[in-house]
Amino acid sequence: MTVQLTIPKLACSACVNTINTAIQKVDSAATVKADTKTKIISVETQASETAIKEALASVGYPSI
């Protein structure tokens, strides 16, 4: 399943690394594509969208 989320605080590669790490803790097989210009991430995962959103919020990157 692909989850696409807008992350307003997504600004740089360090942000992308933090987001990637948080998502990997929920689903170690997940792949994350992030665009700092559009502030959109696309996550290919087996985890639920809710689990992904909770993981991102817990590290300071809530989605809208």
Biopython code that builds the backbone (N, CA, C, O; Angstrom):
import numpy as np
from Bio.PDB.StructureBuilder import StructureBuilder

atoms = [
    (1, "MET", "N", (0.842, -1.168, 0.000)),
    (1, "MET", "CA", (0.000, 0.000, 0.000)),
    (1, "MET", "C", (0.893, 1.238, 0.000)),
    (1, "MET", "O", (1.923, 1.278, 0.672)),
    (2, "THR", "N", (0.482, 2.239, -0.760)),
    (2, "THR", "CA", (1.216, 3.499, -0.785)),
    (2, "THR", "C", (0.431, 4.561, -0.015)),
    (2, "THR", "O", (-0.757, 4.783, -0.249)),
    (3, "VAL", "N", (1.138, 5.206, 0.910)),
    (3, "VAL", "CA", (0.548, 6.280, 1.701)),
    (3, "VAL", "C", (1.245, 7.564, 1.283)),
    (3, "VAL", "O", (2.474, 7.635, 1.298)),
    (4, "GLN", "N", (0.473, 8.579, 0.909)),
    (4, "GLN", "CA", (1.050, 9.872, 0.537)),
    (4, "GLN", "C", (0.580, 10.910, 1.545)),
    (4, "GLN", "O", (-0.615, 11.077, 1.785)),
    (5, "LEU", "N", (1.561, 11.606, 2.134)),
    (5, "LEU", "CA", (1.259, 12.573, 3.189)),
    (5, "LEU", "C", (1.983, 13.891, 2.946)),
    (5, "LEU", "O", (3.076, 13.920, 2.379)),
    (6, "THR", "N", (1.361, 14.975, 3.381)),
    (6, "THR", "CA", (2.006, 16.285, 3.348)),
    (6, "THR", "C", (2.556, 16.574, 4.737)),
    (6, "THR", "O", (1.832, 16.504, 5.730)),
    (7, "ILE", "N", (3.838, 16.899, 4.795)),
    (7, "ILE", "CA", (4.538, 17.160, 6.057)),
    (7, "ILE", "C", (5.053, 18.604, 6.012)),
    (7, "ILE", "O", (6.097, 18.862, 5.414)),
    (8, "PRO", "N", (4.340, 19.544, 6.634)),
    (8, "PRO", "CA", (4.733, 20.964, 6.546)),
    (8, "PRO", "C", (6.154, 21.261, 7.022)),
    (8, "PRO", "O", (6.789, 22.184, 6.514)),
    (9, "LYS", "N", (6.659, 20.501, 7.980)),
    (9, "LYS", "CA", (7.992, 20.777, 8.535)),
    (9, "LYS", "C", (9.124, 20.145, 7.720)),
    (9, "LYS", "O", (10.292, 20.316, 8.070)),
    (10, "LEU", "N", (8.813, 19.430, 6.657)),
    (10, "LEU", "CA", (9.831, 18.764, 5.842)),
    (10, "LEU", "C", (10.648, 19.807, 5.102)),
    (10, "LEU", "O", (10.144, 20.458, 4.186)),
    (11, "ALA", "N", (11.915, 19.972, 5.493)),
    (11, "ALA", "CA", (12.704, 21.063, 4.924)),
    (11, "ALA", "C", (14.064, 20.650, 4.354)),
    (11, "ALA", "O", (14.579, 21.320, 3.459)),
    (12, "CYS", "N", (14.652, 19.564, 4.854)),
    (12, "CYS", "CA", (16.018, 19.247, 4.449)),
    (12, "CYS", "C", (16.279, 17.744, 4.526)),
    (12, "CYS", "O", (15.404, 16.969, 4.914)),
    (13, "SER", "N", (17.476, 17.350, 4.156)),
    (13, "SER", "CA", (17.818, 15.929, 4.169)),
    (13, "SER", "C", (17.836, 15.351, 5.587)),
    (13, "SER", "O", (17.557, 14.167, 5.774)),
    (14, "ALA", "N", (18.157, 16.168, 6.575)),
    (14, "ALA", "CA", (18.119, 15.693, 7.965)),
    (14, "ALA", "C", (16.679, 15.357, 8.366)),
    (14, "ALA", "O", (16.433, 14.382, 9.076)),
    (15, "CYS", "N", (15.733, 16.179, 7.901)),
    (15, "CYS", "CA", (14.309, 15.900, 8.155)),
    (15, "CYS", "C", (13.923, 14.569, 7.520)),
    (15, "CYS", "O", (13.243, 13.747, 8.134)),
    (16, "VAL", "N", (14.362, 14.373, 6.298)),
    (16, "VAL", "CA", (14.053, 13.136, 5.574)),
    (16, "VAL", "C", (14.625, 11.929, 6.323)),
    (16, "VAL", "O", (13.966, 10.896, 6.433)),
    (17, "ASN", "N", (15.845, 12.060, 6.832)),
    (17, "ASN", "CA", (16.462, 10.959, 7.586)),
    (17, "ASN", "C", (15.674, 10.639, 8.849)),
    (17, "ASN", "O", (15.462, 9.469, 9.166)),
    (18, "THR", "N", (15.242, 11.657, 9.564)),
    (18, "THR", "CA", (14.452, 11.454, 10.784)),
    (18, "THR", "C", (13.137, 10.751, 10.460)),
    (18, "THR", "O", (12.732, 9.818, 11.152)),
    (19, "ILE", "N", (12.486, 11.206, 9.414)),
    (19, "ILE", "CA", (11.216, 10.610, 8.983)),
    (19, "ILE", "C", (11.428, 9.161, 8.566)),
    (19, "ILE", "O", (10.654, 8.280, 8.938)),
    (20, "ASN", "N", (12.469, 8.925, 7.801)),
    (20, "ASN", "CA", (12.789, 7.568, 7.345)),
    (20, "ASN", "C", (13.000, 6.631, 8.523)),
    (20, "ASN", "O", (12.473, 5.518, 8.538)),
    (21, "THR", "N", (13.770, 7.075, 9.511)),
    (21, "THR", "CA", (14.043, 6.265, 10.701)),
    (21, "THR", "C", (12.760, 5.948, 11.459)),
    (21, "THR", "O", (12.561, 4.814, 11.894)),
    (22, "ALA", "N", (11.890, 6.938, 11.620)),
    (22, "ALA", "CA", (10.632, 6.733, 12.340)),
    (22, "ALA", "C", (9.755, 5.703, 11.626)),
    (22, "ALA", "O", (9.156, 4.836, 12.263)),
    (23, "ILE", "N", (9.688, 5.808, 10.306)),
    (23, "ILE", "CA", (8.857, 4.876, 9.535)),
    (23, "ILE", "C", (9.461, 3.472, 9.552)),
    (23, "ILE", "O", (8.725, 2.487, 9.615)),
    (24, "GLN", "N", (10.777, 3.369, 9.496)),
    (24, "GLN", "CA", (11.437, 2.063, 9.527)),
    (24, "GLN", "C", (11.166, 1.321, 10.838)),
    (24, "GLN", "O", (11.159, 0.091, 10.865)),
    (25, "LYS", "N", (10.944, 2.068, 11.927)),
    (25, "LYS", "CA", (10.631, 1.433, 13.210)),
    (25, "LYS", "C", (9.251, 0.784, 13.178)),
    (25, "LYS", "O", (9.007, -0.198, 13.879)),
    (26, "VAL", "N", (8.345, 1.336, 12.363)),
    (26, "VAL", "CA", (6.994, 0.785, 12.233)),
    (26, "VAL", "C", (6.983, -0.359, 11.222)),
    (26, "VAL", "O", (6.343, -1.387, 11.444)),
    (27, "ASP", "N", (7.696, -0.174, 10.110)),
    (27, "ASP", "CA", (7.757, -1.176, 9.049)),
    (27, "ASP", "C", (9.168, -1.159, 8.464)),
    (27, "ASP", "O", (9.506, -0.276, 7.676)),
    (28, "SER", "N", (9.980, -2.123, 8.846)),
    (28, "SER", "CA", (11.382, -2.134, 8.422)),
    (28, "SER", "C", (11.544, -2.321, 6.913)),
    (28, "SER", "O", (12.606, -2.020, 6.368)),
    (29, "ALA", "N", (10.514, -2.810, 6.238)),
    (29, "ALA", "CA", (10.590, -3.014, 4.788)),
    (29, "ALA", "C", (10.033, -1.826, 3.999)),
    (29, "ALA", "O", (10.014, -1.858, 2.768)),
    (30, "ALA", "N", (9.588, -0.798, 4.686)),
    (30, "ALA", "CA", (8.978, 0.355, 4.011)),
    (30, "ALA", "C", (10.009, 1.125, 3.197)),
    (30, "ALA", "O", (11.183, 1.204, 3.557)),
    (31, "THR", "N", (9.536, 1.690, 2.090)),
    (31, "THR", "CA", (10.378, 2.592, 1.305)),
    (31, "THR", "C", (9.740, 3.978, 1.320)),
    (31, "THR", "O", (8.526, 4.124, 1.175)),
    (32, "VAL", "N", (10.577, 4.981, 1.498)),
    (32, "VAL", "CA", (10.096, 6.353, 1.634)),
    (32, "VAL", "C", (10.706, 7.215, 0.538)),
    (32, "VAL", "O", (11.918, 7.206, 0.323)),
    (33, "LYS", "N", (9.846, 7.958, -0.150)),
    (33, "LYS", "CA", (10.301, 8.962, -1.108)),
    (33, "LYS", "C", (9.800, 10.299, -0.592)),
    (33, "LYS", "O", (8.611, 10.466, -0.320)),
    (34, "ALA", "N", (10.716, 11.249, -0.458)),
    (34, "ALA", "CA", (10.350, 12.551, 0.100)),
    (34, "ALA", "C", (10.790, 13.670, -0.838)),
    (34, "ALA", "O", (11.866, 13.613, -1.433)),
    (35, "ASP", "N", (9.945, 14.681, -0.958)),
    (35, "ASP", "CA", (10.252, 15.857, -1.764)),
    (35, "ASP", "C", (10.181, 17.086, -0.858)),
    (35, "ASP", "O", (9.101, 17.480, -0.418)),
    (36, "THR", "N", (11.334, 17.685, -0.584)),
    (36, "THR", "CA", (11.375, 18.831, 0.332)),
    (36, "THR", "C", (10.742, 20.081, -0.283)),
    (36, "THR", "O", (10.340, 20.984, 0.451)),
    (37, "LYS", "N", (10.647, 20.152, -1.599)),
    (37, "LYS", "CA", (10.033, 21.321, -2.236)),
    (37, "LYS", "C", (8.516, 21.299, -2.069)),
    (37, "LYS", "O", (7.912, 22.314, -1.722)),
    (38, "THR", "N", (7.901, 20.142, -2.315)),
    (38, "THR", "CA", (6.438, 20.042, -2.219)),
    (38, "THR", "C", (5.984, 19.649, -0.819)),
    (38, "THR", "O", (4.802, 19.744, -0.488)),
    (39, "LYS", "N", (6.953, 19.198, 0.015)),
    (39, "LYS", "CA", (6.685, 18.759, 1.391)),
    (39, "LYS", "C", (5.797, 17.507, 1.427)),
    (39, "LYS", "O", (5.041, 17.294, 2.375)),
    (40, "ILE", "N", (5.904, 16.696, 0.389)),
    (40, "ILE", "CA", (5.108, 15.469, 0.294)),
    (40, "ILE", "C", (6.029, 14.261, 0.408)),
    (40, "ILE", "O", (7.098, 14.209, -0.201)),
    (41, "ILE", "N", (5.583, 13.283, 1.211)),
    (41, "ILE", "CA", (6.289, 12.008, 1.264)),
    (41, "ILE", "C", (5.355, 10.929, 0.733)),
    (41, "ILE", "O", (4.135, 11.005, 0.878)),
    (42, "SER", "N", (5.956, 9.938, 0.122)),
    (42, "SER", "CA", (5.228, 8.783, -0.375)),
    (42, "SER", "C", (5.871, 7.563, 0.280)),
    (42, "SER", "O", (7.078, 7.349, 0.165)),
    (43, "VAL", "N", (5.059, 6.773, 0.963)),
    (43, "VAL", "CA", (5.570, 5.622, 1.712)),
    (43, "VAL", "C", (4.935, 4.351, 1.183)),
    (43, "VAL", "O", (3.713, 4.209, 1.173)),
    (44, "GLU", "N", (5.777, 3.432, 0.744)),
    (44, "GLU", "CA", (5.302, 2.110, 0.331)),
    (44, "GLU", "C", (5.475, 1.211, 1.552)),
    (44, "GLU", "O", (6.598, 0.922, 1.964)),
    (45, "THR", "N", (4.347, 0.769, 2.131)),
    (45, "THR", "CA", (4.400, 0.078, 3.414)),
    (45, "THR", "C", (3.273, -0.935, 3.570)),
    (45, "THR", "O", (2.262, -0.885, 2.868)),
    (46, "GLN", "N", (3.472, -1.844, 4.497)),
    (46, "GLN", "CA", (2.419, -2.781, 4.887)),
    (46, "GLN", "C", (1.724, -2.289, 6.155)),
    (46, "GLN", "O", (0.693, -2.831, 6.552)),
    (47, "ALA", "N", (2.287, -1.270, 6.785)),
    (47, "ALA", "CA", (1.699, -0.708, 8.013)),
    (47, "ALA", "C", (0.497, 0.161, 7.653)),
    (47, "ALA", "O", (0.356, 0.599, 6.511)),
    (48, "SER", "N", (-0.362, 0.404, 8.630)),
    (48, "SER", "CA", (-1.539, 1.237, 8.388)),
    (48, "SER", "C", (-1.139, 2.707, 8.288)),
    (48, "SER", "O", (-0.099, 3.120, 8.800)),
    (49, "GLU", "N", (-1.980, 3.479, 7.622)),
    (49, "GLU", "CA", (-1.729, 4.915, 7.503)),
    (49, "GLU", "C", (-1.698, 5.561, 8.886)),
    (49, "GLU", "O", (-0.901, 6.464, 9.137)),
    (50, "THR", "N", (-2.561, 5.099, 9.774)),
    (50, "THR", "CA", (-2.596, 5.631, 11.144)),
    (50, "THR", "C", (-1.271, 5.391, 11.852)),
    (50, "THR", "O", (-0.760, 6.285, 12.526)),
    (51, "ALA", "N", (-0.709, 4.192, 11.707)),
    (51, "ALA", "CA", (0.573, 3.871, 12.348)),
    (51, "ALA", "C", (1.685, 4.766, 11.815)),
    (51, "ALA", "O", (2.539, 5.220, 12.576)),
    (52, "ILE", "N", (1.676, 5.018, 10.515)),
    (52, "ILE", "CA", (2.689, 5.887, 9.907)),
    (52, "ILE", "C", (2.539, 7.313, 10.435)),
    (52, "ILE", "O", (3.528, 7.945, 10.806)),
    (53, "LYS", "N", (1.304, 7.820, 10.468)),
    (53, "LYS", "CA", (1.056, 9.179, 10.965)),
    (53, "LYS", "C", (1.477, 9.316, 12.425)),
    (53, "LYS", "O", (2.057, 10.332, 12.807)),
    (54, "GLU", "N", (1.192, 8.309, 13.241)),
    (54, "GLU", "CA", (1.571, 8.346, 14.661)),
    (54, "GLU", "C", (3.097, 8.350, 14.805)),
    (54, "GLU", "O", (3.638, 9.069, 15.644)),
    (55, "ALA", "N", (3.785, 7.558, 13.999)),
    (55, "ALA", "CA", (5.249, 7.513, 14.060)),
    (55, "ALA", "C", (5.850, 8.861, 13.688)),
    (55, "ALA", "O", (6.806, 9.315, 14.317)),
    (56, "LEU", "N", (5.288, 9.499, 12.664)),
    (56, "LEU", "CA", (5.791, 10.808, 12.242)),
    (56, "LEU", "C", (5.515, 11.877, 13.302)),
    (56, "LEU", "O", (6.379, 12.704, 13.592)),
    (57, "ALA", "N", (4.331, 11.860, 13.869)),
    (57, "ALA", "CA", (3.990, 12.850, 14.907)),
    (57, "ALA", "C", (4.891, 12.680, 16.121)),
    (57, "ALA", "O", (5.251, 13.665, 16.765)),
    (58, "SER", "N", (5.259, 11.445, 16.439)),
    (58, "SER", "CA", (6.076, 11.189, 17.633)),
    (58, "SER", "C", (7.487, 11.749, 17.509)),
    (58, "SER", "O", (8.153, 11.978, 18.519)),
    (59, "VAL", "N", (7.955, 11.974, 16.269)),
    (59, "VAL", "CA", (9.286, 12.556, 16.078)),
    (59, "VAL", "C", (9.223, 14.014, 15.620)),
    (59, "VAL", "O", (10.222, 14.581, 15.178)),
    (60, "GLY", "N", (8.033, 14.610, 15.734)),
    (60, "GLY", "CA", (7.893, 16.040, 15.472)),
    (60, "GLY", "C", (7.556, 16.414, 14.050)),
    (60, "GLY", "O", (7.729, 17.570, 13.664)),
    (61, "TYR", "N", (7.072, 15.459, 13.245)),
    (61, "TYR", "CA", (6.707, 15.746, 11.868)),
    (61, "TYR", "C", (5.267, 15.307, 11.587)),
    (61, "TYR", "O", (5.039, 14.370, 10.823)),
    (62, "PRO", "N", (4.295, 15.988, 12.208)),
    (62, "PRO", "CA", (2.899, 15.606, 11.963)),
    (62, "PRO", "C", (2.478, 15.919, 10.527)),
    (62, "PRO", "O", (2.933, 16.896, 9.933)),
    (63, "SER", "N", (1.618, 15.090, 9.993)),
    (63, "SER", "CA", (1.105, 15.323, 8.639)),
    (63, "SER", "C", (-0.178, 16.137, 8.716)),
    (63, "SER", "O", (-0.825, 16.222, 9.760)),
    (64, "ILE", "N", (-0.523, 16.732, 7.582)),
    (64, "ILE", "CA", (-1.790, 17.476, 7.523)),
    (64, "ILE", "C", (-2.711, 16.824, 6.494)),
    (64, "ILE", "O", (-3.830, 17.290, 6.284)),
]
sb = StructureBuilder()
sb.init_structure("model")
sb.init_model(0)
sb.init_chain("A")
sb.init_seg("    ")
for serial, (resi, resn, name, xyz) in enumerate(atoms, 1):
    if name == "N":
        sb.init_residue(resn, " ", resi, " ")
    sb.init_atom(name, np.array(xyz, "f"), 0.0, 1.0, " ", f" {name:<3s}", serial, name[0])
structure = sb.get_structure()
